[in-house]
């Protein structure tokens, strides 16, 4: 089956994101990084930012809960874009080819507002989408069905004719439950092969 629309996740699909890319520069060893990730910028705090929490609020929480990490947390905020090691070039090339071939391309990403705006300044190819749904602006994150419904409403796409590309199985499963087609991203070569087999790119 072919598709009319293509919907991309951003982190670890178009850009190579890992907090340790920056934390290795800020902290002396693996134990210190683990302590920071477990007590300061935790998984739950990352999700809170993806839902729209600001750095101002998050730093206030860290100052109250674990003030020993506050200086590092401020540096982490200021240099957040260094959590990205660079673009995933193969996927960026695929995105450009799809756009050149006339496919409407959209983004659906869990991303804090301030972090996203810093990222776009460094990676301007993220401006090439025909539309974006970025969770921090919306107050809802994947895999909540509401964010997939928002894509449909905002861009008037037919989910059955929309391919969603994401690196998280739970996000793909939620998209399929909402009627989208899905590809679990592992690497650009596998995505290119999938698109060729679907008759989209050769």
HUVENBEL-V480556 format. One record per residue. N is the residue number from 1. RES is the residue in three letters. SS is DSSP state (hx for helix, st for strand, lp for the rest). Layout:
# HUVENBEL-V480556
n->(N | N)
res->(RES | RES)
ss->(SS | SS)
This chain:
# HUVENBEL-V480556
n->(1 | 2 | 3 | 4 | 5 | 6 | 7 | 8 | 9 | 10 | 11 | 12 | 13 | 14 | 15 | 16 | 17 | 18 | 19 | 20 | 21 | 22 | 23 | 24 | 25 | 26 | 27 | 28 | 29 | 30 | 31 | 32 | 33 | 34 | 35 | 36 | 37 | 38 | 39 | 40 | 41 | 42 | 43 | 44 | 45 | 46 | 47 | 48 | 49 | 50 | 51 | 52 | 53 | 54 | 55 | 56 | 57 | 58 | 59 | 60 | 61 | 62 | 63 | 64 | 65 | 66 | 67 | 68 | 69 | 70 | 71 | 72 | 73 | 74 | 75 | 76 | 77 | 78 | 79 | 80 | 81 | 82 | 83 | 84 | 85 | 86 | 87 | 88 | 89 | 90 | 91 | 92 | 93 | 94 | 95 | 96 | 97 | 98 | 99 | 100 | 101 | 102 | 103 | 104 | 105 | 106 | 107 | 108 | 109 | 110 | 111 | 112 | 113 | 114 | 115 | 116 | 117 | 118 | 119 | 120 | 121 | 122 | 123 | 124 | 125 | 126 | 127 | 128 | 129 | 130 | 131 | 132 | 133 | 134 | 135 | 136 | 137 | 138 | 139 | 140 | 141 | 142 | 143 | 144 | 145 | 146 | 147 | 148 | 149 | 150 | 151 | 152 | 153 | 154 | 155 | 156 | 157 | 158 | 159 | 160 | 161 | 162 | 163 | 164 | 165 | 166 | 167 | 168 | 169 | 170 | 171 | 172 | 173 | 174 | 175 | 176 | 177 | 178 | 179 | 180 | 181 | 182 | 183 | 184 | 185 | 186 | 187 | 188 | 189 | 190 | 191 | 192 | 193 | 194 | 195 | 196 | 197 | 198 | 199 | 200 | 201 | 202)
res->(UNK | UNK | UNK | UNK | UNK | UNK | UNK | UNK | UNK | UNK | UNK | UNK | UNK | UNK | UNK | UNK | UNK | UNK | UNK | UNK | UNK | UNK | UNK | UNK | UNK | UNK | UNK | UNK | UNK | UNK | UNK | UNK | UNK | UNK | UNK | UNK | UNK | UNK | UNK | UNK | UNK | UNK | UNK | UNK | UNK | UNK | UNK | UNK | UNK | UNK | UNK | UNK | UNK | UNK | UNK | UNK | UNK | UNK | UNK | UNK | UNK | UNK | UNK | UNK | UNK | UNK | UNK | UNK | UNK | UNK | UNK | UNK | UNK | UNK | UNK | UNK | UNK | UNK | UNK | UNK | UNK | UNK | UNK | UNK | UNK | UNK | UNK | UNK | UNK | UNK | UNK | UNK | UNK | UNK | UNK | UNK | UNK | UNK | UNK | UNK | UNK | UNK | UNK | UNK | UNK | UNK | UNK | UNK | UNK | UNK | UNK | UNK | UNK | UNK | UNK | UNK | UNK | UNK | UNK | UNK | UNK | UNK | UNK | UNK | UNK | UNK | UNK | UNK | UNK | UNK | UNK | UNK | UNK | UNK | UNK | UNK | UNK | UNK | UNK | UNK | UNK | UNK | UNK | UNK | UNK | UNK | UNK | UNK | UNK | UNK | UNK | UNK | UNK | UNK | UNK | UNK | UNK | UNK | UNK | UNK | UNK | UNK | UNK | UNK | UNK | UNK | UNK | UNK | UNK | UNK | UNK | UNK | UNK | UNK | UNK | UNK | UNK | UNK | UNK | UNK | UNK | UNK | UNK | UNK | UNK | UNK | UNK | UNK | UNK | UNK | UNK | UNK | UNK | UNK | UNK | UNK | UNK | UNK | UNK | UNK | UNK | UNK)
ss->(lp | lp | lp | lp | st | st | st | st | lp | lp | st | lp | lp | lp | st | st | st | lp | lp | hx | hx | hx | hx | hx | hx | hx | lp | lp | lp | hx | hx | hx | hx | hx | hx | hx | hx | hx | hx | lp | lp | lp | hx | hx | hx | hx | hx | hx | hx | hx | lp | lp | lp | lp | hx | hx | hx | hx | hx | hx | hx | hx | hx | hx | hx | lp | hx | hx | hx | hx | hx | hx | hx | hx | hx | hx | hx | hx | lp | hx | hx | hx | hx | st | st | st | st | lp | hx | hx | hx | hx | hx | hx | hx | hx | hx | hx | hx | hx | lp | lp | lp | st | st | st | st | st | st | lp | lp | lp | hx | hx | hx | hx | hx | hx | hx | hx | hx | hx | lp | hx | hx | hx | hx | lp | lp | lp | st | st | st | st | hx | hx | hx | hx | lp | lp | lp | lp | lp | lp | hx | hx | hx | hx | hx | hx | hx | hx | hx | hx | hx | lp | lp | lp | hx | hx | hx | st | st | st | st | st | lp | lp | hx | hx | hx | hx | hx | hx | hx | hx | hx | lp | lp | lp | st | st | st | st | lp | lp | lp | hx | hx | hx | hx | hx | hx | hx | hx | hx | hx | lp | lp | lp | lp | lp)
